Amino acid sequence: MIRPTAVLAALALVLSALPAAAQWVAVGRWGAEGNFRYVPPGTWMVLQQDGQVEITAEGDNHQGRIELTCDGERPGGTMRFSGYFGDALDESALSDVEPHVQSVRFVIDGQSFDRTFRYRPDARDWVADDVLEPGLLDVFAWGQRFEILNKEGERVTSYGLSGSGAARQAVRRGCGI
């Protein structure tokens, strides 16, 4: 016989493992301060709240973090690339001359998607708008590796795609693509 109190206690323990407002609190840590879990690079996490979907992961060796967000009104979404301290992105994009842009290529298991990053000096991050499309998301869902290359074809960073199928489904449900 299963006791209801034992079931409720087990359920409470499982639900407390990840707080409702989970997010990156430090390199490799997903959750809330004081209540987080370690997440290996290349593991895609999903956060759904207030009608918005966010899928996010850290790059190999924690080099760069991608956050892809969308909602029903902006299905093309936005990509934020942060936490990158390497030298593969064009330094001219960091100059005082506008615009602060960088051409990049996303490569997922050999399939390429060209995009443009816009640098935001105050936030120290790179942003691309309207990055989500069914073709990219479908390859993302079943792929093994996601690489970001600069305009010369040098690797900026790369990501494993653990959990990308579930992340793709969350985008399909929450953003309609």
C-alpha positions as CSV (number, residue, x, y, z in Angstrom):
1,M,0.0,0.0,0.0
2,I,1.3,3.4,-0.9
3,R,0.9,6.1,1.6
4,P,-0.3,9.5,0.4
5,T,2.1,11.4,2.7
6,A,5.0,9.5,1.2
7,V,3.9,10.3,-2.3
8,L,3.4,13.9,-1.5
9,A,6.9,14.1,0.2
10,A,8.5,12.5,-2.8
11,L,6.7,14.9,-5.2
12,A,7.7,17.9,-3.1
13,L,11.3,16.8,-3.2
14,V,11.3,16.4,-7.0
15,L,9.5,19.7,-7.6
16,S,12.0,21.5,-5.4
17,A,14.9,20.3,-7.4
18,L,14.4,23.0,-10.0
19,P,12.7,26.2,-9.0
20,A,9.9,27.7,-11.1
21,A,12.1,30.7,-12.1
22,A,15.1,28.6,-13.1
23,Q,18.0,30.5,-14.7
24,W,21.8,30.5,-15.0
25,V,23.1,31.7,-11.6
26,A,26.8,31.1,-12.4
27,V,28.9,29.1,-14.9
28,G,27.4,25.7,-15.1
29,R,24.7,26.3,-12.5
30,W,21.0,26.3,-13.4
31,G,18.3,27.2,-10.9
32,A,18.2,29.9,-8.2
33,E,20.8,31.0,-5.7
34,G,20.9,28.4,-3.0
35,N,18.8,25.9,-5.0
36,F,20.6,25.0,-8.2
37,R,22.0,22.0,-10.1
38,Y,25.2,21.7,-12.1
39,V,24.6,21.4,-15.9
40,P,27.3,20.2,-18.3
41,P,28.1,22.4,-21.3
42,G,25.9,21.6,-24.3
43,T,22.8,20.7,-22.2
44,W,19.9,22.7,-23.5
45,M,17.6,24.0,-20.7
46,V,14.0,25.2,-21.2
47,L,12.3,28.0,-19.3
48,Q,8.7,28.8,-20.1
49,Q,6.9,31.6,-18.3
50,D,4.6,34.5,-19.0
51,G,4.0,33.2,-22.6
52,Q,7.6,33.3,-23.5
53,V,9.9,30.3,-24.2
54,E,13.7,30.5,-23.6
55,I,16.1,27.7,-24.5
56,T,19.6,28.1,-23.4
57,A,23.0,26.3,-23.1
58,E,26.6,26.9,-22.4
59,G,29.3,26.2,-24.9
60,D,32.2,23.8,-24.7
61,N,34.3,24.5,-21.7
62,H,31.7,27.1,-20.7
63,Q,32.8,29.3,-23.6
64,G,29.8,31.5,-24.4
65,R,26.2,31.1,-23.5
66,I,23.3,31.1,-26.0
67,E,19.8,32.2,-25.0
68,L,17.1,31.8,-27.6
69,T,13.8,33.5,-26.7
70,C,10.5,33.7,-28.6
71,D,6.8,34.0,-28.0
72,G,3.6,33.8,-30.0
73,E,3.9,37.5,-31.1
74,R,7.6,37.2,-32.1
75,P,8.0,33.7,-33.4
76,G,11.3,34.5,-35.1
77,G,12.8,35.2,-31.7
78,T,16.0,36.7,-30.5
79,M,19.3,35.1,-29.8
80,R,21.6,36.4,-27.1
81,F,25.3,35.3,-27.1
82,S,27.1,36.2,-23.9
83,G,29.9,35.1,-21.6
84,Y,32.4,34.9,-24.6
85,F,35.9,36.2,-24.0
86,G,37.7,34.7,-27.0
87,D,39.2,36.5,-29.9
88,A,37.4,34.9,-32.9
89,L,34.8,37.7,-33.2
90,D,35.9,40.7,-35.3
91,E,37.3,43.4,-33.0
92,S,36.0,46.1,-35.4
93,A,32.6,45.3,-34.1
94,L,33.7,46.5,-30.7
95,S,34.9,49.8,-32.0
96,D,33.1,53.1,-31.4
97,V,32.0,53.2,-35.0
98,E,28.4,52.1,-35.7
99,P,27.1,49.6,-36.4
100,H,28.6,47.0,-34.1
101,V,27.9,44.0,-36.3
102,Q,29.5,40.6,-37.0
103,S,28.6,38.1,-39.7
104,V,28.5,34.6,-38.3
105,R,27.5,31.2,-39.5
106,F,25.7,28.6,-37.4
107,V,26.7,25.1,-38.5
108,I,24.7,22.1,-37.2
109,D,26.1,18.8,-38.3
110,G,27.3,20.3,-41.6
111,Q,24.2,22.4,-42.4
112,S,24.9,26.2,-42.4
113,F,22.7,29.1,-41.5
114,D,24.1,32.7,-41.9
115,R,23.2,35.3,-39.3
116,T,24.3,38.7,-38.1
117,F,25.3,39.5,-34.5
118,R,24.9,43.0,-33.2
119,Y,27.2,43.8,-30.3
120,R,25.8,45.7,-27.3
121,P,28.7,47.2,-25.4
122,D,26.8,48.0,-22.3
123,A,25.6,44.4,-21.8
124,R,28.8,42.9,-23.3
125,D,26.8,40.5,-25.4
126,W,25.9,39.8,-29.0
127,V,22.3,39.7,-30.2
128,A,20.6,38.5,-33.4
129,D,16.9,38.9,-34.2
130,D,14.7,36.7,-36.2
131,V,17.0,33.7,-35.9
132,L,14.4,31.0,-35.4
133,E,13.1,29.3,-38.5
134,P,11.7,25.7,-38.9
135,G,14.7,24.5,-41.0
136,L,17.2,25.5,-38.4
137,L,15.1,24.3,-35.5
138,D,14.5,20.9,-37.1
139,V,18.2,20.3,-37.7
140,F,18.9,21.6,-34.1
141,A,16.4,19.0,-32.7
142,W,18.2,16.0,-34.2
143,G,21.7,17.2,-34.5
144,Q,24.8,16.4,-32.5
145,R,26.9,19.6,-32.6
146,F,26.1,23.3,-33.0
147,E,29.0,25.5,-34.0
148,I,29.3,29.3,-34.3
149,L,31.8,30.3,-36.9
150,N,33.1,33.8,-37.7
151,K,33.1,35.3,-41.2
152,E,36.6,33.7,-41.9
153,G,35.2,30.3,-40.9
154,E,37.1,30.1,-37.6
155,R,35.2,28.5,-34.8
156,V,34.0,30.9,-32.1
157,T,32.6,28.2,-29.9
158,S,30.5,25.0,-30.2
159,Y,27.7,23.3,-28.3
160,G,26.5,19.8,-27.7
161,L,22.9,19.3,-28.4
162,S,21.8,17.3,-25.4
163,G,18.1,18.0,-24.8
164,S,17.7,19.9,-28.0
165,G,14.7,17.8,-29.1
166,A,12.8,18.8,-26.0
167,A,13.9,22.4,-26.5
168,R,12.6,22.3,-30.1
169,Q,9.2,21.0,-28.9
170,A,8.9,23.8,-26.4
171,V,9.6,26.3,-29.2
172,R,7.0,24.6,-31.4
173,R,4.4,24.7,-28.6
174,G,5.1,28.2,-27.2
175,C,6.0,30.1,-30.3
176,G,4.2,28.3,-33.1
177,I,7.2,27.3,-35.2
